[in-house]
Amino acid sequence: MGFSKPGSVSLSQKTGNKLRRKQMYIEDKKAANKERHEERHRRRKEEAKDPELRRERLEKNQPASLDKKRIWDDVDDDSLGTVVDLAQLKRRRLEKAEAAAAAEADAVGNEEVEEDDDEDADSMLDSDEDMESDDEAAEEKKEKLRRQRAARTPSIAPSTTSTNLDLTPDSLTDQFKHLFADELPPIPKILVTTSLNATIHKEAQEIAAMLPNSTYIRRSAHVHAHKYSVREIAKFAKNRGYNALVVVMEDQKRPHQLLVIHLNSEDAAPGPTLTYSIRGYMPGKALLGHGNATNHYPELLLNGFKTPLGLLAAKSMNTLFPAQPELQGRQVLTLHNQRDYIFVRRHRYVFREARPTEKNVVDAEGKEMAGVKGIRAGLQELGPRMTLKLRRVDKGVGRAGSEGDDATKWEWKAKMEKKRTRFNL
Amino acid sequence: MSDEIVWQIINQQFCAFKLKTIKGNNFCRNEYSVSGLCNRQSCPLANSRYATVRTSPKGTIYLYIKTIERSHMPSKWWEKIKLSANYQEALAQIEERLQYFPKFLLHKCKQRLTRLVQVATRMRKIAAEEARLGEKLVPKMAPKIKHREEARERKALAAAKLERSIERELLERLRQGAYGDQPLNCNANIWKKVLNALENEGEGSRDKDMDTGIEDEEDEDEEEKELELEEEDAESELDGQVEYISDFDESDEDLADIEDWLGSEEDDHADDDDDDEDSSEDDDEATKKKAKAGDKRKRGKVTKMKGKKRKEIEVESERETNKLLAF
C-alpha cells in the first residue's frame, strides 16, 4: 500500500475522469520504460568500450542475500551451542596473539633502552661486561620474537564452500574423543535399520546402498516376538564390530528421521547420536535422467559447515565413509549445508572439455578459476536425494541411552529460528 | 419403600443416567454403578444400601459403600475405603466389609476389583515396554513451524546452487592436485591441460633439477640422448611415471615411433627455429603415443599445434640460455 515504484504507479496529476486517467497512466508507464531502456542501452555501450566499468558496477551492486547478512554470536567461545564462524574465530585469535607478541617485543625493546641508561652510570669494566651480556640476551629475545612473527601460520584460505575439519576446537575434540580420534577404521562397518513396525524397507535399503560397507536388517515383525530396542541393537552391533548404527524412522510410510549412532571401539561407550529430520526424500528412479550407482567408494563433499556444531555433523558424516575413495568410480556424495538445511545428493561426474557455449567455472567470489579454463565437470545424478536438518545431539545412544547433566548436547528449538539471519550449522 | 418409588420414577419416567441402545439394552452412566447396566439391583440411586469399587486417577483402588443410615445426607452417602495393593488382601477386605450385604453386590464388587487390577497391571507392563524400547512417537511439528521450514528449505535450495557448487568444488580439487599425480578420474588430455594452464598462470613452476612435468622430462631425455647417442627404450622415457599399456598398441609401432623421433631429433637441435614444426610434430607423435598408452580407449591423433609450439619455444629458449651460461 505504501510502496510505489519510481514514476510508474502514482500519477503526477490527478483527474477524476477515468478515461483520461487511464491514458495518463499508460503515458507515464511508457515514459518510464523508455527512460530505463535508454539508460541501459547507454550503459551497455559504455561498458562495451571499457569493461572496467562493468566490473566495478557489478562489484558495487552485490545482491543482498541472506547468506551475506548472516549474523554470528559475538563471543570468544567455541563450545557446541555457540554460533561462531570457526575460521574467523581462529583468525581473530591469531591476530590477538600477534598483537600480544608485538606488544611484548616493544616492552622488551623499552627495557633494553632503560638498562643501557643504567649501565652508563657504572664503572667502565663492569658496565662493559654487563652491557655485552645484557645486550646479547636482549638481542636473542628480539630475534626470537622476530622469528616467531615471521613464522606465523599462513592466513586462512578465502571463502570456499568446502569444510576444513582442521578447524575443530579443542573443546569439541575433548568432548567427543572417539569421534575425533586420529586412528579411525579405514572402512567403517555400518548397520542400517528402521523404527519398529516400519514399512519403508525400500527406502532404508537405498540408504544402506548409499553408505558403503553397510547392511540393512529389518526389525522383528512378529507380534509376539521380543522387540529389541535401539539401545540393545547398538550393544549387539558393537559386539559384532560395527562402527555405526543408522536408524531410519518412519512416519506415515515415509522416512521421517535419521539417527546416526556412533559405536566406538571396545573400551568406550557408544558415542554421540545425531538426529536429523528427513524431508523431500526422492529415490533415484524418480529423478529425470538418473544413473545407476556402482559400489565404488564415493568421494565426499562437505560444503558449508562453519560452526562447532556444523563441524561435529560434518565429522560424523565423514566417519561413515571410507577414508580413501575409489576415484575410478567417479562418484561423489555431496552434503551441502545451506542455512541449516543439509542437502544430500549423489552424482557421477566426468571432467570434460567445455562446449563452445559454456562459460568457465567461477569461484565463490565471482572470479574465474585459474588453471581449469575450458574444463567443466559433467554431473549425472544417482540414487536418493533428500534434505536433512539436525535436530539433536545426544551423548549416548538416543535420548533414553544418555545419562548425566550433559545428556543432550544440543537440541533444536523453534525459538532459535526467530531471527532470519541466524543459523546454527 | 422410598427406594421403590425412586425406581418406579427412574425406570418408567426419566433417568438422566439411562442410555438406551438400538438393540434394546439399557446402560447406566452413573459413575458409582457397579455393573454398567440399568437394573433394579444395579441402580445406585434406587438402592440405599450399595457398594462399588473404583480407581482414583493415580491408580489406587477404593471401595465405596452407601448405607441406609446416611440416606438423608446425600453429601455423605459414599464411604471411601482404600483397598490393599495386594489382590488377595483386597479381596479379603471386600469380603470383610460387605459381609452383611446382598451377595449380588459382594460378587459384583469382587469382579470389578479383579478387572481393575488386571487393567492396571497391563498398563504398567505396556509403559515399561515403551520405556525399554525408547521409541517415543515424536509429536508433530506445529503447522506454523512446518510451513515456515518448508518455505525456508525451498529458498535455501535455490540459494545453494548445488550443481554449480559441486562442479566448482570438484574442479578446485582437480586443480589443487588432491587427486594425485596421475588422477584416475580424469582424462589424460584434460589433466595435461590443467597442468599446462597452471604452469602458464604461474601457479605451477617447473623444476629444472627434479622430475616433474611430463614435457620437461621428455626434453631432458632428448638432450641426454643427443649427448650420449644411445638408443633408449620406451620405458626410460617415461621415467618415474606409471605407464599404461593398452591392448591396442603394438610393439612395432612403438619402435617405429622412437626411431623416427631419434632420427629427426639430431636435426632438431641444430636449427631451433626452422625445425620447430618438426619438433612439434614429433612431440605430437610422442604425446599421441603417450595418449594412447594412457587412455582407456583409442583416440585419434589430437594436434594442438599452437600450444605445443609456444611451449617448445619456451623450453628451448631456456635451454639456450643454459647453454650460454655453461662455460
Boltz contact constraints between the chains, C-beta under 6 A:
constraints:
  - contact:
      token1: [A, 161]
      token2: [B, 165]
      max_distance: 6.0
  - contact:
      token1: [A, 162]
      token2: [B, 169]
      max_distance: 6.0
  - contact:
      token1: [A, 195]
      token2: [B, 135]
      max_distance: 6.0
  - contact:
      token1: [A, 196]
      token2: [B, 135]
      max_distance: 6.0
  - contact:
      token1: [A, 229]
      token2: [B, 132]
      max_distance: 6.0
  - contact:
      token1: [A, 229]
      token2: [B, 133]
      max_distance: 6.0
  - contact:
      token1: [A, 229]
      token2: [B, 134]
      max_distance: 6.0
  - contact:
      token1: [A, 301]
      token2: [B, 169]
      max_distance: 6.0
  - contact:
      token1: [A, 327]
      token2: [B, 184]
      max_distance: 6.0
  - contact:
      token1: [A, 327]
      token2: [B, 185]
      max_distance: 6.0
  - contact:
      token1: [A, 328]
      token2: [B, 184]
      max_distance: 6.0
  - contact:
      token1: [A, 330]
      token2: [B, 185]
      max_distance: 6.0
  - contact:
      token1: [A, 334]
      token2: [B, 166]
      max_distance: 6.0
  - contact:
      token1: [A, 336]
      token2: [B, 160]
      max_distance: 6.0
  - contact:
      token1: [A, 336]
      token2: [B, 162]
      max_distance: 6.0
  - contact:
      token1: [A, 338]
      token2: [B, 156]
      max_distance: 6.0
  - contact:
      token1: [A, 338]
      token2: [B, 159]
      max_distance: 6.0
  - contact:
      token1: [A, 338]
      token2: [B, 160]
      max_distance: 6.0
  - contact:
      token1: [A, 339]
      token2: [B, 156]
      max_distance: 6.0
  - contact:
      token1: [A, 341]
      token2: [B, 153]
      max_distance: 6.0
  - contact:
      token1: [A, 341]
      token2: [B, 156]
      max_distance: 6.0
  - contact:
      token1: [A, 343]
      token2: [B, 162]
      max_distance: 6.0
  - contact:
      token1: [A, 349]
      token2: [B, 170]
      max_distance: 6.0
  - contact:
      token1: [A, 351]
      token2: [B, 186]
      max_distance: 6.0
  - contact:
      token1: [A, 351]
      token2: [B, 190]
      max_distance: 6.0
  - contact:
      token1: [A, 361]
      token2: [B, 168]
      max_distance: 6.0
  - contact:
      token1: [A, 361]
      token2: [B, 171]
      max_distance: 6.0
  - contact:
      token1: [A, 370]
      token2: [B, 201]
      max_distance: 6.0
  - contact:
      token1: [A, 371]
      token2: [B, 175]
      max_distance: 6.0
  - contact:
      token1: [A, 371]
      token2: [B, 194]
      max_distance: 6.0
  - contact:
      token1: [A, 371]
      token2: [B, 197]
      max_distance: 6.0
  - contact:
      token1: [A, 371]
      token2: [B, 198]
      max_distance: 6.0
  - contact:
      token1: [A, 371]
      token2: [B, 201]
      max_distance: 6.0
  - contact:
      token1: [A, 372]
      token2: [B, 171]
      max_distance: 6.0
  - contact:
      token1: [A, 372]
      token2: [B, 175]
      max_distance: 6.0
  - contact:
      token1: [A, 373]
      token2: [B, 197]
      max_distance: 6.0
  - contact:
      token1: [A, 375]
      token2: [B, 190]
      max_distance: 6.0
  - contact:
      token1: [A, 377]
      token2: [B, 167]
      max_distance: 6.0
  - contact:
      token1: [A, 377]
      token2: [B, 170]
      max_distance: 6.0
  - contact:
      token1: [A, 377]
      token2: [B, 171]
      max_distance: 6.0
  - contact:
      token1: [A, 379]
      token2: [B, 163]
      max_distance: 6.0
  - contact:
      token1: [A, 387]
      token2: [B, 153]
      max_distance: 6.0
  - contact:
      token1: [A, 400]
      token2: [B, 134]
      max_distance: 6.0
  - contact:
      token1: [A, 414]
      token2: [B, 145]
      max_distance: 6.0
